[in-house]
């Protein structure tokens, strides 16, 4: 995925082939590329639809020719020139659902507005209800529902042997798929209730978070403290900005059972009562060079602030106690470490891929080692979301990165020295 200098002549280059719109019940496309000043599209690991908007500056009174009613089809075709697989042109088939920010110039000759869009599947989903029974493997049921409702769309499915018989009570297709996904135990790795159903620019996917994390990285992005003269390739894989404002939300993690949780099961027929407990620190295995984001002395790691669930006992081919505590903890811990980066536009980046981030250690010391990496921010991440932003002659990607571990262990006691030139040390204990 290294840019070919013969085709990639400048950083943030874009090959925006076409932007066309179809009025309702019309088969004649109208080319609107010349009036689009900005095109943004969002794809996310936790969303079942691609969305975005077109910013338009219109001097031809386009709205009078295409009355926007909220069902217009929009087709966008683009790519990043110079990539090895740039022949794989992205073609998005979208549906306009909203017109906003309408402004008329002072002279009354130019109008600007935004056209908001979502995936075609989103609109089909809103008008579909399922009321039937399903039996067998969960992945087979999800594939059956998807192909019945979205026959022209693609879905890739990870491996799982989980089985469940259920009757769908007039749910929308995506609601049924998400409900089934919660109960789907991955085979890659075995026994992990961390499957995610999501959409990206090329289709739909049902995949395990841990399976994504085990993939080799597609790129190594580097943040340079000094913007020295760089080659085109270095610029392409450099980080323009790092956003660390979105950190861990401990209150939300407690509420969802990320740290610890307990399931209380009662059976009214024989008056029995069973409890199941789960602790992220104790029960979530980590690989080599991965460390828990919870200190061993942190009482949130125990039952002190655990989330408690109650349910009655009943016959269920996919037992509630097999997945609910683990899944809530896994979903909550996916974003223990998260940050955003801004990089050169790249149409081959996808949610679910992994990248390596290289950030030098930031220090005011003149003797700091420029080759030493910041342990907190550097390392391997999963791409959780991408905001593709395209102007007439520029293409950038705002990328959200997440991971469920640290690259260095948390100490039980943190000693901080040298504060305001005070020789005495300050100790902070996690509690």
DRENKE-687209 format. One record per residue (C-alpha): residue number from 1; z, y, x. Coordinates in nm, 4 decimals, padded with zeros to 6 digits. Each point is the difference from the previous one (the first is absolute). Layout:
BEGIN
+-----+----------+----------+----------+
!   n !        Z !        Y !        X !
+-----+----------+----------+----------+
! NUM !        Z !        Y !        X !
...
+-----+----------+----------+----------+
//
This chain:
BEGIN
+-----+----------+----------+----------+
!   n !        Z !        Y !        X !
+-----+----------+----------+----------+
!   1 !  00.0000 !  00.0000 !  00.0000 !
!   2 ! -00.0798 !  00.2301 !  00.2918 !
!   3 ! -00.2304 !  00.2928 ! -00.0797 !
!   4 ! -00.3526 ! -00.0219 !  00.1367 !
!   5 ! -00.0550 !  00.3329 !  00.1758 !
!   6 ! -00.3699 ! -00.0068 ! -00.0892 !
!   7 !  00.0835 !  00.0195 ! -00.3711 !
!   8 !  00.3441 !  00.1600 !  00.0052 !
!   9 ! -00.0550 !  00.3454 !  00.1451 !
!  10 !  00.3187 !  00.1850 ! -00.1004 !
!  11 !  00.3541 ! -00.0727 ! -00.1087 !
!  12 !  00.0581 ! -00.0343 ! -00.3779 !
!  13 ! -00.3708 ! -00.0631 ! -00.0544 !
!  14 ! -00.1118 ! -00.1107 ! -00.3464 !
!  15 ! -00.3160 ! -00.1482 ! -00.1484 !
!  16 !  00.0315 !  00.0859 ! -00.3689 !
!  17 ! -00.3113 ! -00.1606 ! -00.1451 !
!  18 !  00.0193 !  00.1044 ! -00.3635 !
!  19 !  00.2198 !  00.1043 ! -00.2912 !
!  20 ! -00.1498 ! -00.0553 ! -00.3439 !
!  21 !  00.1334 !  00.0262 ! -00.3526 !
!  22 ! -00.1182 ! -00.1583 ! -00.3249 !
!  23 !  00.0662 !  00.1643 ! -00.3341 !
!  24 !  00.1318 ! -00.2269 ! -00.2745 !
!  25 ! -00.2630 ! -00.2462 ! -00.1290 !
!  26 ! -00.2504 !  00.1314 !  00.2560 !
!  27 ! -00.1838 ! -00.2085 !  00.2584 !
!  28 ! -00.1289 !  00.3017 !  00.1902 !
!  29 !  00.2078 !  00.0991 !  00.3034 !
!  30 !  00.0568 !  00.3642 !  00.0902 !
!  31 !  00.0445 !  00.0767 !  00.3686 !
!  32 !  00.3014 !  00.2302 !  00.0459 !
!  33 !  00.0545 ! -00.0374 !  00.3753 !
!  34 ! -00.1184 !  00.3558 !  00.0687 !
!  35 !  00.2691 !  00.1539 ! -00.2256 !
!  36 !  00.2922 ! -00.2173 !  00.1192 !
!  37 !  00.2143 !  00.1871 !  00.2525 !
!  38 !  00.2604 ! -00.2740 !  00.0415 !
!  39 !  00.0337 ! -00.3671 ! -00.0900 !
!  40 !  00.3358 ! -00.1775 !  00.0154 !
!  41 !  00.0678 ! -00.3652 ! -00.0788 !
!  42 !  00.3338 ! -00.1848 !  00.0139 !
!  43 !  00.0628 ! -00.3718 !  00.0528 !
!  44 !  00.3481 ! -00.1471 !  00.0103 !
!  45 !  00.1727 ! -00.3326 !  00.0573 !
!  46 !  00.2155 !  00.0539 ! -00.3107 !
!  47 ! -00.2702 !  00.1173 ! -00.2419 !
!  48 ! -00.2422 ! -00.1957 ! -00.2175 !
!  49 ! -00.2578 !  00.2788 ! -00.0014 !
!  50 ! -00.1921 !  00.2218 !  00.2398 !
!  51 !  00.0196 !  00.3666 ! -00.1005 !
!  52 ! -00.0963 !  00.3469 !  00.1203 !
!  53 ! -00.1920 !  00.3125 ! -00.0861 !
!  54 ! -00.3097 !  00.2094 !  00.0725 !
!  55 !  00.0358 !  00.3722 !  00.0617 !
!  56 ! -00.3141 !  00.1743 ! -00.1292 !
!  57 ! -00.1397 !  00.3518 !  00.0387 !
!  58 ! -00.2721 !  00.0311 ! -00.2638 !
!  59 ! -00.2546 !  00.2804 ! -00.0270 !
!  60 ! -00.2367 ! -00.2006 ! -00.2242 !
!  61 !  00.2239 ! -00.0388 ! -00.3066 !
!  62 !  00.0180 ! -00.3755 !  00.0462 !
!  63 !  00.2615 ! -00.0370 ! -00.2735 !
!  64 ! -00.2499 !  00.1136 ! -00.2611 !
!  65 ! -00.2371 ! -00.2790 !  00.1071 !
!  66 !  00.2686 ! -00.2681 !  00.0268 !
!  67 !  00.2749 !  00.0607 ! -00.2555 !
!  68 !  00.3042 ! -00.1617 !  00.1647 !
!  69 !  00.1569 ! -00.2277 ! -00.2613 !
!  70 !  00.2009 ! -00.2252 !  00.2289 !
!  71 ! -00.2236 ! -00.3080 !  00.0295 !
!  72 ! -00.2678 !  00.1149 !  00.2447 !
!  73 ! -00.0924 ! -00.2400 !  00.2793 !
!  74 !  00.0117 !  00.1319 !  00.3570 !
!  75 ! -00.1532 ! -00.1857 !  00.2963 !
!  76 !  00.0838 !  00.1042 !  00.3566 !
!  77 ! -00.1608 ! -00.1535 !  00.3109 !
!  78 !  00.1290 !  00.0771 !  00.3495 !
!  79 !  00.0785 ! -00.1411 !  00.3444 !
!  80 !  00.1237 !  00.0958 !  00.3447 !
!  81 ! -00.2968 !  00.0273 !  00.2380 !
!  82 !  00.0226 ! -00.1868 !  00.3270 !
!  83 !  00.2380 ! -00.2837 ! -00.0885 !
!  84 ! -00.1031 ! -00.3547 !  00.0823 !
!  85 !  00.0053 ! -00.0985 ! -00.3672 !
!  86 ! -00.1145 !  00.3360 ! -00.1353 !
!  87 ! -00.2895 ! -00.1753 ! -00.1683 !
!  88 !  00.2570 ! -00.1076 ! -00.2626 !
!  89 ! -00.0472 !  00.3069 ! -00.2149 !
!  90 !  00.2822 !  00.0806 ! -00.2422 !
!  91 ! -00.1276 !  00.0325 ! -00.3564 !
!  92 !  00.2638 !  00.1061 ! -00.2508 !
!  93 ! -00.0603 ! -00.0360 ! -00.3723 !
!  94 !  00.2464 !  00.2290 ! -00.1730 !
!  95 !  00.0751 !  00.1439 ! -00.3424 !
!  96 !  00.0797 !  00.3683 ! -00.0599 !
!  97 !  00.3101 !  00.0440 ! -00.2164 !
!  98 !  00.1030 !  00.3660 !  00.0376 !
!  99 ! -00.1353 !  00.3491 !  00.0595 !
! 100 !  00.2435 !  00.2492 !  00.1553 !
! 101 !  00.0395 !  00.3257 !  00.1952 !
! 102 ! -00.2934 !  00.1725 ! -00.1707 !
! 103 ! -00.0554 !  00.3476 !  00.1447 !
! 104 ! -00.2803 !  00.2538 ! -00.0513 !
! 105 ! -00.0935 !  00.2458 !  00.2739 !
! 106 !  00.0462 !  00.3728 ! -00.0527 !
! 107 ! -00.3752 !  00.0541 ! -00.0411 !
! 108 ! -00.0233 ! -00.2839 ! -00.2519 !
! 109 ! -00.2672 ! -00.1877 !  00.1943 !
! 110 !  00.1987 ! -00.2815 !  00.1651 !
! 111 !  00.2420 ! -00.2497 ! -00.1482 !
! 112 !  00.2341 ! -00.2272 !  00.1950 !
! 113 !  00.1868 ! -00.3034 ! -00.1351 !
! 114 !  00.1294 ! -00.3467 !  00.0866 !
! 115 ! -00.1208 ! -00.3301 ! -00.1425 !
! 116 !  00.2671 ! -00.2717 !  00.0193 !
! 117 ! -00.0992 ! -00.3659 !  00.0075 !
! 118 !  00.1391 ! -00.3542 !  00.0104 !
! 119 ! -00.1393 ! -00.3495 !  00.0439 !
! 120 ! -00.2159 ! -00.1380 ! -00.2806 !
! 121 !  00.2467 ! -00.2888 ! -00.0334 !
! 122 !  00.2771 !  00.2408 ! -00.0978 !
! 123 ! -00.1837 !  00.1041 ! -00.3157 !
! 124 ! -00.0908 ! -00.3574 ! -00.0905 !
! 125 !  00.3654 ! -00.0953 !  00.0438 !
! 126 !  00.1145 !  00.2748 ! -00.2377 !
! 127 ! -00.2162 ! -00.1393 ! -00.2821 !
! 128 !  00.0810 ! -00.3701 !  00.0477 !
! 129 !  00.2844 ! -00.2111 ! -00.1406 !
! 130 !  00.0700 ! -00.3654 !  00.0847 !
! 131 !  00.1581 ! -00.2378 ! -00.2509 !
! 132 ! -00.0347 ! -00.3598 !  00.1119 !
! 133 !  00.1805 ! -00.2743 !  00.1909 !
! 134 ! -00.0487 ! -00.0849 !  00.3656 !
! 135 !  00.1094 ! -00.3054 !  00.1966 !
! 136 ! -00.0060 ! -00.1131 !  00.3605 !
! 137 ! -00.0033 !  00.1813 !  00.3328 !
! 138 !  00.0746 !  00.3704 ! -00.0168 !
! 139 ! -00.2873 !  00.0914 !  00.2320 !
! 140 ! -00.2416 ! -00.1950 ! -00.2218 !
! 141 !  00.1284 !  00.1839 ! -00.3088 !
! 142 ! -00.0314 !  00.3403 !  00.1713 !
! 143 ! -00.3551 ! -00.0833 !  00.1103 !
! 144 ! -00.0881 ! -00.1121 ! -00.3543 !
! 145 !  00.1370 !  00.3188 ! -00.1588 !
! 146 ! -00.1738 !  00.2208 !  00.2561 !
! 147 ! -00.3407 ! -00.1687 ! -00.0383 !
! 148 !  00.0207 !  00.0069 ! -00.3794 !
! 149 !  00.0828 !  00.3707 ! -00.0203 !
! 150 ! -00.1834 !  00.1291 !  00.3104 !
! 151 ! -00.2967 ! -00.2376 !  00.0488 !
! 152 ! -00.1915 !  00.2400 !  00.2275 !
! 153 !  00.2925 !  00.0698 !  00.2376 !
! 154 !  00.1246 ! -00.1976 !  00.2993 !
! 155 !  00.3487 ! -00.1408 !  00.0625 !
! 156 !  00.1238 ! -00.1702 !  00.3179 !
! 157 !  00.3082 ! -00.2177 ! -00.0427 !
! 158 !  00.2537 ! -00.1235 !  00.2529 !
! 159 !  00.1396 ! -00.3524 !  00.0018 !
! 160 !  00.2827 ! -00.1007 ! -00.2364 !
! 161 !  00.1046 ! -00.3220 ! -00.1743 !
! 162 !  00.2261 !  00.1669 ! -00.2589 !
! 163 ! -00.0514 ! -00.1232 ! -00.3562 !
! 164 !  00.0901 !  00.1581 ! -00.3319 !
! 165 ! -00.0818 ! -00.0614 ! -00.3654 !
! 166 !  00.0220 !  00.3077 ! -00.2216 !
! 167 ! -00.1416 !  00.1715 ! -00.3065 !
! 168 ! -00.1299 !  00.3524 !  00.0609 !
! 169 !  00.1349 !  00.2249 ! -00.2824 !
! 170 ! -00.2885 !  00.2467 ! -00.0387 !
! 171 !  00.0454 !  00.1534 !  00.3443 !
! 172 ! -00.2650 !  00.1913 !  00.1881 !
! 173 ! -00.1690 ! -00.2001 !  00.2756 !
! 174 !  00.1671 !  00.1854 !  00.2873 !
! 175 !  00.3421 ! -00.0279 ! -00.1664 !
! 176 ! -00.0404 ! -00.3768 ! -00.0295 !
! 177 ! -00.1234 ! -00.0299 !  00.3588 !
! 178 !  00.2902 !  00.2054 !  00.1363 !
! 179 !  00.2502 ! -00.2094 ! -00.2002 !
! 180 ! -00.1502 ! -00.3176 !  00.1429 !
! 181 ! -00.0148 !  00.1467 !  00.3513 !
! 182 !  00.3781 !  00.0555 ! -00.0060 !
! 183 !  00.0463 ! -00.3751 ! -00.0490 !
! 184 ! -00.2576 ! -00.1085 !  00.2565 !
! 185 !  00.1478 ! -00.1587 !  00.3153 !
! 186 ! -00.2288 !  00.0283 !  00.3019 !
! 187 ! -00.1023 ! -00.2903 !  00.2212 !
! 188 ! -00.0791 !  00.2392 !  00.2864 !
! 189 !  00.2797 !  00.0012 !  00.1047 !
! 190 !  00.1579 ! -00.2717 ! -00.2107 !
! 191 !  00.2563 !  00.0986 ! -00.2593 !
! 192 ! -00.0398 !  00.3796 !  00.0134 !
! 193 !  00.0007 !  00.1760 ! -00.3432 !
! 194 ! -00.1834 !  00.3036 !  00.1374 !
! 195 ! -00.3463 ! -00.0170 ! -00.1551 !
! 196 ! -00.1661 !  00.3325 ! -00.0845 !
! 197 ! -00.2893 !  00.0697 ! -00.2385 !
! 198 ! -00.1958 !  00.3110 !  00.0917 !
! 199 ! -00.3411 !  00.1688 !  00.0116 !
! 200 ! -00.1864 !  00.1510 !  00.2934 !
! 201 ! -00.3479 !  00.1434 !  00.0521 !
! 202 ! -00.1661 ! -00.3431 !  00.0104 !
! 203 !  00.1827 ! -00.1944 ! -00.2720 !
! 204 !  00.3272 ! -00.1551 ! -00.1149 !
! 205 !  00.2456 ! -00.2125 !  00.1968 !
! 206 !  00.3024 ! -00.2243 ! -00.0542 !
! 207 !  00.1702 ! -00.0397 !  00.3364 !
! 208 !  00.3342 ! -00.0596 !  00.1672 !
! 209 !  00.1637 !  00.2891 !  00.1855 !
! 210 !  00.1100 ! -00.2275 !  00.2854 !
! 211 ! -00.3497 ! -00.1440 !  00.0227 !
! 212 ! -00.1329 !  00.3540 !  00.0420 !
! 213 !  00.2596 !  00.0779 !  00.2664 !
! 214 ! -00.1004 ! -00.3118 !  00.1964 !
! 215 ! -00.3604 !  00.1182 !  00.0328 !
! 216 ! -00.1251 !  00.1378 !  00.3314 !
! 217 ! -00.0297 !  00.3814 ! -00.0013 !
! 218 ! -00.3389 !  00.1543 ! -00.0721 !
! 219 !  00.0686 !  00.3065 !  00.2173 !
! 220 !  00.2460 !  00.1624 !  00.2394 !
! 221 !  00.0685 !  00.3653 ! -00.0817 !
! 222 !  00.1589 !  00.2257 !  00.2609 !
! 223 !  00.1827 !  00.3281 ! -00.0423 !
! 224 ! -00.0580 !  00.2240 !  00.3009 !
! 225 !  00.2668 !  00.2596 !  00.0786 !
! 226 ! -00.2512 !  00.1969 !  00.2040 !
! 227 ! -00.3481 !  00.0505 ! -00.1430 !
! 228 ! -00.1892 ! -00.0385 !  00.3257 !
! 229 ! -00.3707 ! -00.0681 !  00.0337 !
! 230 ! -00.0664 ! -00.3312 ! -00.1722 !
! 231 ! -00.2956 ! -00.2291 ! -00.0417 !
! 232 ! -00.1581 ! -00.0405 ! -00.3419 !
! 233 !  00.1617 ! -00.3430 ! -00.0342 !
! 234 !  00.3448 !  00.1379 !  00.0868 !
! 235 ! -00.0439 !  00.2749 ! -00.2581 !
! 236 ! -00.1052 ! -00.2541 ! -00.2615 !
! 237 !  00.3196 ! -00.2023 !  00.0506 !
! 238 !  00.2341 !  00.2932 !  00.0537 !
! 239 !  00.2567 !  00.1205 ! -00.2540 !
! 240 ! -00.0375 !  00.3644 ! -00.1000 !
! 241 !  00.3288 !  00.0206 ! -00.1921 !
! 242 !  00.3064 ! -00.2150 ! -00.0660 !
! 243 !  00.1992 !  00.0437 ! -00.3204 !
! 244 !  00.3489 ! -00.1514 !  00.0111 !
! 245 !  00.1400 !  00.1809 ! -00.3041 !
! 246 !  00.0024 ! -00.3171 ! -00.2115 !
! 247 !  00.2935 ! -00.1968 !  00.1316 !
! 248 !  00.2241 ! -00.2737 ! -00.1275 !
! 249 !  00.1594 !  00.0696 ! -00.3399 !
! 250 !  00.3333 ! -00.1862 !  00.0154 !
! 251 !  00.0980 !  00.0838 ! -00.3601 !
! 252 ! -00.3270 ! -00.1362 ! -00.1393 !
! 253 !  00.0324 ! -00.3085 !  00.2207 !
! 254 !  00.3463 ! -00.0684 ! -00.1399 !
! 255 ! -00.1222 !  00.0388 ! -00.3587 !
! 256 ! -00.2851 ! -00.2476 !  00.0456 !
! 257 !  00.2008 ! -00.2625 !  00.1872 !
! 258 ! -00.1709 !  00.0434 !  00.3366 !
! 259 !  00.3182 ! -00.0379 !  00.2058 !
! 260 !  00.1845 ! -00.2587 ! -00.2065 !
! 261 ! -00.0096 ! -00.1363 ! -00.3538 !
! 262 !  00.1598 ! -00.2564 ! -00.2286 !
! 263 ! -00.1441 ! -00.1943 ! -00.2939 !
! 264 !  00.2375 ! -00.1158 ! -00.2711 !
! 265 ! -00.1370 ! -00.2813 ! -00.2164 !
! 266 !  00.1814 ! -00.1112 ! -00.3157 !
! 267 ! -00.0794 ! -00.2960 ! -00.2246 !
! 268 !  00.1436 !  00.0449 ! -00.3486 !
! 269 ! -00.0681 ! -00.3621 ! -00.0992 !
! 270 !  00.2439 ! -00.1527 !  00.2483 !
! 271 !  00.1954 !  00.3149 !  00.0849 !
! 272 ! -00.0920 ! -00.0142 !  00.3681 !
! 273 ! -00.0278 !  00.2951 !  00.2364 !
! 274 ! -00.1791 !  00.0069 !  00.3365 !
! 275 ! -00.0338 !  00.2731 !  00.2620 !
! 276 ! -00.2686 !  00.0404 !  00.2651 !
! 277 !  00.0345 !  00.2561 !  00.2795 !
! 278 ! -00.2474 !  00.1479 !  00.2466 !
! 279 !  00.0437 !  00.2169 !  00.3102 !
! 280 ! -00.2937 !  00.1592 !  00.1783 !
! 281 !  00.1769 ! -00.0101 !  00.3363 !
! 282 !  00.0941 ! -00.3692 ! -00.0287 !
! 283 ! -00.2805 ! -00.1494 ! -00.2071 !
! 284 ! -00.3174 !  00.1750 !  00.1210 !
! 285 ! -00.1408 ! -00.1644 !  00.3146 !
! 286 ! -00.1533 !  00.2262 !  00.2656 !
! 287 ! -00.2387 ! -00.0956 !  00.2768 !
! 288 !  00.0440 !  00.0636 !  00.3706 !
! 289 !  00.0159 !  00.3695 !  00.0903 !
! 290 !  00.0779 !  00.0899 ! -00.3613 !
! 291 !  00.3443 !  00.1312 ! -00.0900 !
! 292 !  00.1752 !  00.0691 ! -00.3272 !
! 293 !  00.0141 !  00.3658 ! -00.1120 !
! 294 !  00.3587 ! -00.0683 ! -00.1105 !
! 295 !  00.2859 !  00.0005 !  00.2476 !
! 296 !  00.2217 ! -00.3111 ! -00.0046 !
! 297 !  00.3009 !  00.2260 ! -00.0593 !
! 298 ! -00.1628 !  00.1772 ! -00.2962 !
! 299 !  00.1902 ! -00.0919 ! -00.3173 !
! 300 ! -00.3159 !  00.0518 ! -00.2056 !
! 301 ! -00.1064 ! -00.3270 !  00.1602 !
! 302 !  00.2801 ! -00.1783 ! -00.1868 !
! 303 !  00.0847 ! -00.0335 ! -00.3671 !
! 304 !  00.1717 !  00.3399 ! -00.0043 !
! 305 ! -00.2910 !  00.1809 ! -00.1675 !
! 306 ! -00.2052 ! -00.2943 ! -00.1176 !
! 307 ! -00.2335 !  00.0099 ! -00.2972 !
! 308 !  00.1113 ! -00.2402 ! -00.2736 !
! 309 ! -00.2443 ! -00.1729 ! -00.2373 !
! 310 !  00.0936 ! -00.1997 ! -00.3125 !
! 311 ! -00.2119 ! -00.2579 ! -00.1809 !
! 312 !  00.0515 ! -00.2903 ! -00.2409 !
! 313 ! -00.0887 ! -00.3524 !  00.1104 !
! 314 ! -00.3169 ! -00.1477 ! -00.1440 !
! 315 ! -00.2702 ! -00.2508 !  00.0919 !
! 316 ! -00.2530 !  00.1697 !  00.2216 !
! 317 ! -00.2611 ! -00.1640 !  00.2196 !
! 318 !  00.0313 !  00.2999 !  00.2330 !
! 319 !  00.3769 !  00.0550 !  00.0269 !
! 320 !  00.1186 !  00.3600 ! -00.0024 !
! 321 !  00.2575 ! -00.0669 !  00.2697 !
! 322 ! -00.2708 ! -00.1240 !  00.2392 !
! 323 ! -00.1629 !  00.3385 !  00.0444 !
! 324 !  00.1701 !  00.3019 ! -00.1601 !
! 325 !  00.2579 !  00.0788 !  00.2715 !
! 326 ! -00.2347 ! -00.0676 !  00.2902 !
! 327 ! -00.2884 !  00.1946 ! -00.1493 !
! 328 !  00.2053 !  00.3097 ! -00.0824 !
! 329 !  00.1340 !  00.0046 !  00.3552 !
! 330 ! -00.3434 ! -00.0554 !  00.1537 !
! 331 ! -00.1660 !  00.2687 ! -00.2111 !
! 332 !  00.2740 !  00.2471 !  00.0828 !
! 333 ! -00.0054 ! -00.0770 !  00.3718 !
! 334 ! -00.3778 !  00.0333 !  00.0360 !
! 335 !  00.0455 !  00.3728 !  00.0522 !
! 336 !  00.3137 ! -00.0035 !  00.2150 !
! 337 ! -00.2120 !  00.1573 !  00.2738 !
! 338 ! -00.2741 !  00.2332 ! -00.1241 !
! 339 ! -00.1960 !  00.2997 !  00.1177 !
! 340 ! -00.3342 !  00.1706 ! -00.0502 !
! 341 ! -00.2728 !  00.0740 !  00.2526 !
! 342 ! -00.3216 !  00.2026 ! -00.0107 !
! 343 ! -00.2936 ! -00.1560 !  00.1860 !
! 344 ! -00.3768 !  00.0273 !  00.0232 !
! 345 ! -00.1891 ! -00.1172 ! -00.3072 !
! 346 ! -00.0611 ! -00.3750 !  00.0011 !
! 347 ! -00.1500 ! -00.1730 ! -00.3032 !
! 348 !  00.0971 ! -00.3463 !  00.1307 !
! 349 !  00.3771 !  00.0588 ! -00.0178 !
! 350 !  00.1659 ! -00.1802 ! -00.2923 !
! 351 !  00.3467 ! -00.0373 ! -00.1501 !
! 352 !  00.1403 ! -00.3336 !  00.1139 !
! 353 ! -00.1407 !  00.0290 !  00.3528 !
! 354 !  00.2315 !  00.0462 !  00.2973 !
! 355 ! -00.0199 !  00.2614 !  00.2746 !
! 356 !  00.2045 !  00.0721 !  00.3106 !
! 357 !  00.1413 !  00.3505 !  00.0406 !
! 358 !  00.0713 !  00.1275 !  00.3503 !
! 359 !  00.2290 !  00.3057 !  00.0131 !
! 360 !  00.1417 !  00.1230 !  00.3331 !
! 361 !  00.3689 !  00.0736 !  00.0168 !
! 362 !  00.0679 !  00.3619 ! -00.0883 !
! 363 !  00.2500 !  00.1565 !  00.2418 !
! 364 !  00.0882 !  00.3442 !  00.1334 !
! 365 !  00.0820 ! -00.1460 !  00.3393 !
! 366 ! -00.2392 !  00.0869 !  00.2807 !
! 367 !  00.0592 ! -00.3454 !  00.1439 !
! 368 ! -00.1026 ! -00.1884 ! -00.3147 !
! 369 ! -00.2478 ! -00.2830 !  00.0467 !
! 370 ! -00.3302 !  00.0842 ! -00.1782 !
! 371 ! -00.0819 ! -00.3724 ! -00.0149 !
! 372 !  00.3212 ! -00.0892 ! -00.1846 !
! 373 ! -00.0520 ! -00.0558 ! -00.3720 !
! 374 !  00.2148 !  00.1170 ! -00.2856 !
! 375 !  00.1642 ! -00.3225 ! -00.1218 !
! 376 !  00.0599 !  00.1279 ! -00.3508 !
! 377 ! -00.3561 !  00.1000 ! -00.0851 !
! 378 ! -00.2163 ! -00.2172 !  00.2255 !
! 379 ! -00.1077 ! -00.3528 ! -00.0815 !
! 380 ! -00.1885 ! -00.1979 ! -00.2599 !
! 381 ! -00.0307 !  00.1164 ! -00.3615 !
! 382 ! -00.1750 ! -00.0991 ! -00.3207 !
! 383 ! -00.2316 !  00.2563 ! -00.1572 !
! 384 !  00.1555 !  00.0665 ! -00.3424 !
! 385 ! -00.2343 !  00.2731 ! -00.1183 !
! 386 ! -00.2946 !  00.2145 !  00.1048 !
! 387 ! -00.1159 !  00.3378 ! -00.1245 !
! 388 ! -00.3651 !  00.0398 !  00.0992 !
! 389 ! -00.0846 !  00.3726 !  00.0105 !
! 390 ! -00.3663 !  00.1005 !  00.0357 !
! 391 ! -00.1426 !  00.3496 !  00.0190 !
! 392 ! -00.3620 !  00.0916 !  00.0593 !
! 393 !  00.0219 ! -00.0652 !  00.3748 !
! 394 !  00.3448 ! -00.1501 !  00.0634 !
! 395 !  00.1767 ! -00.3267 ! -00.0811 !
! 396 !  00.3683 ! -00.0724 !  00.0667 !
! 397 !  00.2427 ! -00.2696 ! -00.1134 !
! 398 !  00.3634 !  00.0545 ! -00.0902 !
! 399 !  00.1572 ! -00.3408 !  00.0529 !
! 400 !  00.3412 ! -00.1214 ! -00.1200 !
! 401 !  00.1562 ! -00.2644 !  00.2269 !
! 402 !  00.2906 ! -00.2293 ! -00.0906 !
! 403 !  00.1966 ! -00.2919 !  00.1442 !
! 404 !  00.3157 ! -00.1923 ! -00.0881 !
! 405 !  00.1645 ! -00.0062 !  00.3422 !
! 406 !  00.0916 !  00.2019 !  00.3066 !
! 407 ! -00.1357 ! -00.0569 !  00.3490 !
! 408 !  00.3451 !  00.0478 !  00.1548 !
! 409 !  00.3415 ! -00.1248 ! -00.1227 !
! 410 !  00.2424 !  00.2358 ! -00.1694 !
! 411 !  00.3328 !  00.0237 !  00.1819 !
! 412 !  00.3261 ! -00.0445 ! -00.1882 !
! 413 !  00.1327 !  00.3199 !  00.1577 !
! 414 ! -00.2190 !  00.2939 !  00.1056 !
! 415 !  00.1264 !  00.2148 !  00.2860 !
! 416 ! -00.1517 !  00.3474 !  00.0295 !
! 417 !  00.0726 !  00.2114 !  00.3070 !
! 418 ! -00.1082 !  00.3358 !  00.1349 !
! 419 !  00.0165 !  00.1831 ! -00.3311 !
! 420 !  00.0061 !  00.3755 !  00.0731 !
! 421 !  00.0883 ! -00.0832 !  00.3606 !
! 422 !  00.3314 ! -00.1467 ! -00.1181 !
! 423 !  00.0948 ! -00.2802 !  00.2423 !
! 424 !  00.1926 ! -00.1859 ! -00.2672 !
! 425 ! -00.1814 ! -00.2758 ! -00.1870 !
! 426 ! -00.0223 ! -00.0275 ! -00.3759 !
! 427 !  00.0075 ! -00.3366 ! -00.1681 !
! 428 ! -00.1583 ! -00.0829 ! -00.3352 !
! 429 !  00.0736 ! -00.3335 ! -00.1643 !
! 430 ! -00.2205 ! -00.1403 ! -00.2746 !
! 431 !  00.2140 ! -00.0564 ! -00.3088 !
+-----+----------+----------+----------+
//
